[in-house]
Amino acid sequence: MGADAALSQELRRLRIAAGLTQEELAERAGISVRAVSDTERGLRGRLYPATAARLADALGLAERRKERFTALARGIVGPGGRMAPLPVSGTPMLGRDRALDDLTARLRNPSTRLVTLTGPGGVGKTRLALAAAEKCGPLFDDGVAFIQFASCRDADAAGLAIATAVGANVAHGTVADMVCAAIGERRMLLVCDTFEGVVGAAPLVGEVLARCQRTSALVTSRTPLRLLAEHLVRVEPLDAPAACELFAERAAAARPGLELSASLSLVNDICARVQGVPLAVELAAARVAHLGLGDLRERLSHQLEILTGGPVDDDARHRTIEATVAWSYGLLGNTAREALAQLAVFDGWALTGARAVLGRDPLPDVSALVDQSLAAAPSPVEGHGRYRMLDAVREFGATRLVESGGDAAARDRHAAWFLRAAEAEALAIRQTGQHGAHWETSADLGNLRLAFRWFTDAGRSIEALRLAASLWMFWLWEGGFSEGRAWLRTALAAADDADPTLAAKARSGAGWLAYLQGDYAEARLHASVLRRLAEAGGPLGRRNALTLRGMIALADRRPAEAAALLREALGAAHELAGDQWLVAISTLNDGAGLTHTAHLVEADRRFAEARDMFAELGDETYLARAVRHVAAVRLLCGDLPGAARALDESLAVVGAADDRWGLGETLEGLAHVAAVMGNVRQAGALAASAAVIRRSLGVAPHPFDAILADQHLGPLRGTEEFELGWQEGDDDQLAPPW
């Protein structure tokens, strides 16, 4: 569910629960009825902090529910503007009240811009950071971006991960330029987890904080970033009472009904032997399912005596973690040990992926890992859940895998699986069930990054190019243009011996990502290469080359040339047996050329044909786009009621499909209708809301719409009424882009 849909549904639910009409709620809150109505209809994805607070008060929300509502209304979002709740632990955080209070106080202080939580693996840095981010989230008006770096191998990959997380998708400049342009004056909190593997990205963090004065960062890392602005906070092991409480809680989960009140001295000894490190405490507590407390204490004493010794310093605590994981590992059967090592190549896994790497049914071994607290199972209600290992366990498993000599083979199987999955989902994303396919891909983004890095590091340029080319539409809907374009550039540069069909597919994807960001110079370069490749690429290559050239001509305001190229592309698409989606999109594009050469009746017919084809395919995203194009033609023909009906239909489809890009384009269409009807202020507000969404996704106005905007909105820009409407619709308070 997208941010707009989540906010609209929550406000409507709370209003109905309070027994209020929209008018009554608006009166109580001291805001306009339209503001309430637009929010409930999903036309406003965020609210001013003061507006959100007034609504919460008018609804009579208790403090905790008020905090949740205002955080939702302020748009705590992730990639592409989508809701991305901070990861939630299935167990309570114990013994950290004082540390949490200190950390939140630091984050509330505007002069403290960078806080780094340091400490050994398993000490609880991530858990503490997430708790602080959740508690402080409402203070950051423009949201919290969570970035997990476990799947990043170097500073470049880390920079692109940050760019994707904050929607940094401007077409030009360095990664720092892109990130800073995306953040701008926004008040954001960046939560950067597991930074020790990408310390080379520290200068990027420093530059972002220097240039974006209202943004702060909370980092977890085993090593400092060594930046001037950095405030180091050492996360210490739990004190004895907290460690014992954690042990009791986890032991009760492992052995329901267990009573420990008579065995507190044994529990205290056990926690002391693992030195209060939370992960070690939890792993030890899981053993009560198989051992008595006395046996547990003895076995811990023997294990840790060998592997620790000496003073209780950082290295000793790290060895204690390794020792505790090693002991749990030693309790596994041989196949489960092998599974732990091989599954360490994942950044979280579904059972299908685990089967591909292990070569057998993974469930028995995965169940053993979960039983031993060496892996965490997804929630039963989690739609896209993945099994996960804590970093310390994953690191332990990766070391065992290297020692066994099986690292390269396991990573080969991992990368090959995700290449096949990406290629399959590239097709699934165009038909019925497309949103499920997108979310499956999004859930595995960390694994896809690992696979791409493995291919590029191993010099396997063709597989890297296949992976990058398969994901271009995913990046389009995910809002990760910068990362997608970087992958394609890297892969194309390395795979100069790729066959023409694959090269053309990659060039087409790279060209479209550039085009949709308004980078027409790079799009022209790809179109030029595509034109040469088309000779060997058959009808598909010719169709793709003609389409990109035609759309560039439209962007250059050469409509006659565009129409001719797009008509020829439609002919090439009809030569492709069985590819109904390409015929549908080519039909839609042909209608665009006809529209801007004033062949409106024929354009309307083309759009209706495309609409019906997309409906048959189950592609809701392009179904809504076809309906919006129908609306555009109806408006040009003077049929205002017909245009409004079509846009209402589009609004219903994009709302149900969680299509933020489609919502932005629909709002743009509604702005055009309002302008033609003489509702200048409403036109300004709707146009601004559309611009906010485009900025969050990093896309430029599509030339098809931009030409119409010049006609419908151009004469109104700069007028007082239009500018007032713009201010109402622009939650980011950015200047109009003209």
QUIDA-V608171 format. One record per residue. N is the residue number from 1. RES is the residue in one small letter. SS is DSSP state (H for helix, E for strand, L for the rest). D_LAST is the distance of its C-alpha to the last C-alpha in Angstrom with 2 decimals. Layout:
n res ss d_last
N RES SS D_LAST
N RES SS D_LAST
This chain:
n res ss d_last
1 m L 32.11
2 g E 28.43
3 a H 27.15
4 d H 26.05
5 a H 29.41
6 a H 31.39
7 l H 29.92
8 s H 30.25
9 q H 33.83
10 e H 34.85
11 l H 33.68
12 r H 35.41
13 r H 38.53
14 l H 38.77
15 r H 38.26
16 i H 40.98
17 a H 43.24
18 a L 42.91
19 g L 43.91
20 l L 40.85
21 t L 38.84
22 q H 35.07
23 e H 35.68
24 e H 38.29
25 l H 36.21
26 a H 33.27
27 e H 35.74
28 r H 37.38
29 a H 34.17
30 g L 32.78
31 i L 29.54
32 s L 28.42
33 v H 30.11
34 r H 26.80
35 a H 25.88
36 v H 29.21
37 s H 28.92
38 d H 25.45
39 t H 26.67
40 e H 29.88
41 r L 28.18
42 g L 26.08
43 l L 22.74
44 r L 22.30
45 g L 23.08
46 r L 23.25
47 l L 24.20
48 y L 23.96
49 p H 27.20
50 a H 28.58
51 t H 28.00
52 a H 29.69
53 a H 32.55
54 r H 33.11
55 l H 33.31
56 a H 35.73
57 d H 37.88
58 a H 37.92
59 l L 39.06
60 g L 41.81
61 l L 41.06
62 a L 43.36
63 e H 41.97
64 r H 41.76
65 r H 40.18
66 k H 37.78
67 e H 36.70
68 r H 36.23
69 f H 34.18
70 t H 31.88
71 a H 31.42
72 l H 30.55
73 a H 28.12
74 r H 26.37
75 g L 25.85
76 i L 28.34
77 v E 27.10
78 g L 27.59
79 p H 26.20
80 g H 23.44
81 g H 23.32
82 r E 26.87
83 m E 29.58
84 a L 31.64
85 p L 34.47
86 l L 36.19
87 p L 39.35
88 v L 42.20
89 s L 45.73
90 g L 48.58
91 t L 50.81
92 p L 50.60
93 m L 49.87
94 l L 53.05
95 g L 54.03
96 r L 50.58
97 d H 50.10
98 r H 50.41
99 a H 48.23
100 l H 45.56
101 d H 45.65
102 d H 45.37
103 l H 42.46
104 t H 40.46
105 a H 41.20
106 r H 39.77
107 l H 36.57
108 r H 36.19
109 n L 36.46
110 p L 33.02
111 s L 34.78
112 t L 36.01
113 r L 33.15
114 l E 35.23
115 v E 38.43
116 t E 40.47
117 l E 43.31
118 t E 46.04
119 g L 49.35
120 p L 51.25
121 g L 50.42
122 g L 51.45
123 v L 51.43
124 g L 48.65
125 k H 45.52
126 t H 43.21
127 r H 44.83
128 l H 44.40
129 a H 40.76
130 l H 39.92
131 a H 41.82
132 a H 40.01
133 a H 36.56
134 e H 37.51
135 k H 38.83
136 c H 35.89
137 g H 33.15
138 p H 32.36
139 l H 31.79
140 f L 28.77
141 d L 26.09
142 d L 24.00
143 g L 27.00
144 v E 29.52
145 a E 29.15
146 f E 32.60
147 i E 33.18
148 q E 36.68
149 f L 37.53
150 a L 40.89
151 s L 39.63
152 c L 38.00
153 r L 40.27
154 d L 38.39
155 a H 35.52
156 d H 33.21
157 a H 33.79
158 a H 33.38
159 g H 30.00
160 l H 28.77
161 a H 30.34
162 i H 28.42
163 a H 25.15
164 t H 26.01
165 a H 27.11
166 v L 23.93
167 g L 21.57
168 a L 20.61
169 n L 19.10
170 v L 16.51
171 a L 17.54
172 h L 18.70
173 g L 20.88
174 t L 24.04
175 v H 24.92
176 a H 24.62
177 d H 21.08
178 m H 20.20
179 v H 22.12
180 c H 20.75
181 a H 17.10
182 a H 18.11
183 i H 20.10
184 g L 18.06
185 e L 19.25
186 r L 20.87
187 r L 24.55
188 m L 26.24
189 l E 29.72
190 l E 30.36
191 v E 33.90
192 c E 35.09
193 d E 38.46
194 t L 41.15
195 f H 39.55
196 e H 42.83
197 g H 42.40
198 v H 39.10
199 v H 39.73
200 g H 38.06
201 a H 34.70
202 a H 35.47
203 p H 33.50
204 l H 30.34
205 v H 30.99
206 g H 31.60
207 e H 28.39
208 v H 26.32
209 l H 28.15
210 a H 27.76
211 r H 23.99
212 c L 23.34
213 q L 25.38
214 r L 25.35
215 t L 26.62
216 s E 30.34
217 a E 32.49
218 l E 35.87
219 v E 37.73
220 t E 41.07
221 s L 42.93
222 r L 46.51
223 t L 45.57
224 p L 43.39
225 l L 40.01
226 r L 41.25
227 l L 38.05
228 l L 38.32
229 a L 36.50
230 e E 38.72
231 h E 41.05
232 l E 43.78
233 v E 45.46
234 r E 48.57
235 v L 49.20
236 e L 52.95
237 p L 55.28
238 l L 56.32
239 d L 59.19
240 a H 62.41
241 p H 61.94
242 a H 58.42
243 a H 59.50
244 c H 62.46
245 e H 60.33
246 l H 57.99
247 f H 61.04
248 a H 62.56
249 e H 59.41
250 r H 58.99
251 a H 62.74
252 a H 62.85
253 a H 60.16
254 a H 62.24
255 r L 65.53
256 p L 65.18
257 g L 67.87
258 l L 68.52
259 e L 69.98
260 l L 69.57
261 s H 70.92
262 a H 74.25
263 s H 72.75
264 l H 70.42
265 s H 72.14
266 l H 71.60
267 v H 67.93
268 n H 67.58
269 d H 69.31
270 i H 67.07
271 c H 63.90
272 a H 65.33
273 r H 66.13
274 v L 62.51
275 q L 61.53
276 g L 59.25
277 v L 56.45
278 p H 54.78
279 l H 54.56
280 a H 58.18
281 v H 59.26
282 e H 57.63
283 l H 59.20
284 a H 62.56
285 a H 62.33
286 a H 61.77
287 r H 65.21
288 v H 67.05
289 a H 66.78
290 h L 69.39
291 l L 71.09
292 g L 72.85
293 l H 71.54
294 g H 74.51
295 d H 74.03
296 l H 70.33
297 r H 71.05
298 e H 73.59
299 r H 71.39
300 l H 68.50
301 s H 70.93
302 h H 72.12
303 q H 68.70
304 l H 67.05
305 e H 70.14
306 i H 69.74
307 l H 66.05
308 t L 65.33
309 g L 67.96
310 g L 67.53
311 p L 65.38
312 v L 62.62
313 d L 59.65
314 d H 56.37
315 d H 57.99
316 a H 60.71
317 r H 58.26
318 h H 56.45
319 r H 59.83
320 t H 60.65
321 i H 57.63
322 e H 58.66
323 a H 62.19
324 t H 61.31
325 v H 59.10
326 a H 61.91
327 w H 64.43
328 s H 62.41
329 y H 61.93
330 g H 65.70
331 l L 66.32
332 l L 64.48
333 g L 66.25
334 n H 65.74
335 t H 63.26
336 a H 61.15
337 r H 61.17
338 e H 60.02
339 a H 57.31
340 l H 56.01
341 a H 55.76
342 q H 54.04
343 l H 51.63
344 a L 50.44
345 v L 48.30
346 f L 46.02
347 d L 43.14
348 g L 44.54
349 w E 46.23
350 a L 46.99
351 l H 50.54
352 t H 49.64
353 g H 48.16
354 a H 51.13
355 r H 53.51
356 a H 51.92
357 v H 52.42
358 l H 55.82
359 g L 57.20
360 r L 58.83
361 d L 58.25
362 p L 56.50
363 l H 57.20
364 p H 60.61
365 d H 59.40
366 v H 56.11
367 s H 58.13
368 a H 60.42
369 l H 57.51
370 v H 56.19
371 d H 59.72
372 q L 60.05
373 s L 56.67
374 l L 55.46
375 a L 52.63
376 a E 50.72
377 a L 50.54
378 p L 47.47
379 s L 47.64
380 p L 49.38
381 v L 46.42
382 e L 43.76
383 g L 42.19
384 h L 41.19
385 g L 43.67
386 r L 44.85
387 y E 47.99
388 r E 47.27
389 m L 49.23
390 l L 48.71
391 d H 47.74
392 a H 51.25
393 v H 52.87
394 r H 50.49
395 e H 51.19
396 f H 54.90
397 g H 54.70
398 a H 52.77
399 t H 55.49
400 r H 58.20
401 l H 56.45
402 v H 56.37
403 e H 60.00
404 s H 60.99
405 g L 59.50
406 g L 57.43
407 d H 53.96
408 a H 52.81
409 a H 54.22
410 a H 52.63
411 r H 49.20
412 d H 49.66
413 r H 50.42
414 h H 47.51
415 a H 44.98
416 a H 46.56
417 w H 46.37
418 f H 42.67
419 l H 42.02
420 r H 43.94
421 a H 42.19
422 a H 38.72
423 e H 39.74
424 a H 41.20
425 e H 38.23
426 a H 35.89
427 l H 37.78
428 a H 38.16
429 i L 34.45
430 r L 34.19
431 q L 36.85
432 t L 38.61
433 g L 38.53
434 q H 35.29
435 h H 34.11
436 g H 37.43
437 a H 37.13
438 h H 33.71
439 w H 35.05
440 e H 38.15
441 t H 36.13
442 s H 34.00
443 a H 37.26
444 d L 38.54
445 l H 35.53
446 g H 37.71
447 n H 40.42
448 l H 38.09
449 r H 36.96
450 l H 40.65
451 a H 41.47
452 f H 38.78
453 r H 39.91
454 w H 43.53
455 f H 42.96
456 t H 41.08
457 d H 43.59
458 a L 46.46
459 g L 45.15
460 r L 44.96
461 s H 41.92
462 i H 42.42
463 e H 42.50
464 a H 39.44
465 l H 37.61
466 r H 38.90
467 l H 37.66
468 a H 34.17
469 a H 33.89
470 s H 35.14
471 l L 32.54
472 w H 29.28
473 m H 28.76
474 f H 29.83
475 w H 27.13
476 l H 24.58
477 w H 25.69
478 e H 26.60
479 g L 23.19
480 g L 24.87
481 f H 22.96
482 s H 23.67
483 e H 27.34
484 g H 27.76
485 r H 26.32
486 a H 28.50
487 w H 31.55
488 l H 31.04
489 r H 30.57
490 t H 33.71
491 a H 35.73
492 l H 34.85
493 a H 35.75
494 a H 39.08
495 a L 40.09
496 d L 40.34
497 d L 43.47
498 a L 41.96
499 d L 43.08
500 p H 40.67
501 t H 40.12
502 l H 39.05
503 a H 36.98
504 a H 35.18
505 k H 34.55
506 a H 33.05
507 r H 30.94
508 s H 29.64
509 g H 28.66
510 a H 27.07
511 g H 25.16
512 w H 23.82
513 l H 22.79
514 a H 20.86
515 y H 19.38
516 l H 18.24
517 q L 16.38
518 g L 14.58
519 d L 17.13
520 y H 18.22
521 a H 20.30
522 e H 22.58
523 a H 22.67
524 r H 23.98
525 l H 26.65
526 h H 27.87
527 a H 27.87
528 s H 29.96
529 v H 32.47
530 l H 32.58
531 r H 33.51
532 r H 36.48
533 l H 37.47
534 a H 37.39
535 e H 40.65
536 a H 42.45
537 g H 40.41
538 g H 41.73
539 p H 39.85
540 l H 37.68
541 g H 36.50
542 r H 35.97
543 r H 34.06
544 n H 31.69
545 a H 31.12
546 l H 30.51
547 t H 28.08
548 l H 25.85
549 r H 26.02
550 g H 25.26
551 m H 22.15
552 i H 20.90
553 a H 21.69
554 l H 19.63
555 a H 16.59
556 d L 17.43
557 r L 17.57
558 r L 21.35
559 p H 22.46
560 a H 26.12
561 e H 26.59
562 a H 24.89
563 a H 27.18
564 a H 30.23
565 l H 29.64
566 l H 28.96
567 r H 32.07
568 e H 34.11
569 a H 32.88
570 l H 34.14
571 g H 37.46
572 a H 37.73
573 a H 37.00
574 h H 39.90
575 e L 42.15
576 l L 41.62
577 a L 44.46
578 g L 43.71
579 d L 40.02
580 q H 38.84
581 w H 35.52
582 l H 34.50
583 v H 35.67
584 a H 33.62
585 i H 30.33
586 s H 31.06
587 t H 31.77
588 l H 28.42
589 n H 26.68
590 d H 28.83
591 g H 27.69
592 a H 24.03
593 g H 25.10
594 l H 27.18
595 t H 24.43
596 h L 22.17
597 t L 25.26
598 a L 26.15
599 h L 29.21
600 l H 28.45
601 v H 32.02
602 e H 32.57
603 a H 29.22
604 d H 30.25
605 r H 33.56
606 r H 32.08
607 f H 29.90
608 a H 33.00
609 e H 35.04
610 a H 32.59
611 r H 32.48
612 d H 36.28
613 m H 36.57
614 f H 34.28
615 a H 36.23
616 e H 39.45
617 l H 38.25
618 g L 37.12
619 d L 33.59
620 e H 31.77
621 t H 28.41
622 y H 28.31
623 l H 30.25
624 a H 27.42
625 r H 24.95
626 a H 27.34
627 v H 27.62
628 r H 23.85
629 h H 24.01
630 v H 26.93
631 a H 24.90
632 a H 22.18
633 v H 25.03
634 r H 26.75
635 l H 23.74
636 l H 23.47
637 c L 27.23
638 g L 26.95
639 d L 28.68
640 l H 26.76
641 p H 29.60
642 g H 29.82
643 a H 26.11
644 a H 26.37
645 r H 29.58
646 a H 28.16
647 l H 25.23
648 d H 27.83
649 e H 29.83
650 s H 26.96
651 l H 26.37
652 a H 30.09
653 v H 30.17
654 v H 27.28
655 g H 28.72
656 a H 32.16
657 a H 30.98
658 d L 28.81
659 d L 25.91
660 r H 22.76
661 w H 20.67
662 g H 22.22
663 l H 21.54
664 g H 17.78
665 e H 17.94
666 t H 20.33
667 l H 18.19
668 e H 15.42
669 g H 18.31
670 l H 19.53
671 a H 16.25
672 h H 16.72
673 v H 20.33
674 a H 19.62
675 a H 17.37
676 v H 20.19
677 m H 22.70
678 g L 21.08
679 n L 20.41
680 v H 17.07
681 r H 17.23
682 q H 18.33
683 a H 15.58
684 g H 13.02
685 a H 15.34
686 l H 15.88
687 a H 12.31
688 a H 11.89
689 s H 15.25
690 a H 14.37
691 a H 11.47
692 v H 14.16
693 i H 16.59
694 r H 14.62
695 r H 14.08
696 s H 17.81
697 l H 18.79
698 g L 16.69
699 v L 15.61
700 a L 12.68
701 p L 12.23
702 h L 15.34
703 p H 15.06
704 f H 17.46
705 d H 15.16
706 a H 11.90
707 i H 13.91
708 l H 15.10
709 a H 11.82
710 d H 10.88
711 q H 14.37
712 h H 14.71
713 l L 11.53
714 g H 9.82
715 p H 12.43
716 l H 12.08
717 r L 8.56
718 g L 9.47
719 t L 13.05
720 e H 15.22
721 e H 16.35
722 f H 13.11
723 e H 11.98
724 l H 15.55
725 g H 15.45
726 w H 12.38
727 q H 14.48
728 e H 17.44
729 g H 16.10
730 d L 14.46
731 d L 17.68
732 d L 16.22
733 q L 14.68
734 l L 11.56
735 a L 8.50
736 p L 5.74
737 p L 3.79
738 w L 0.00
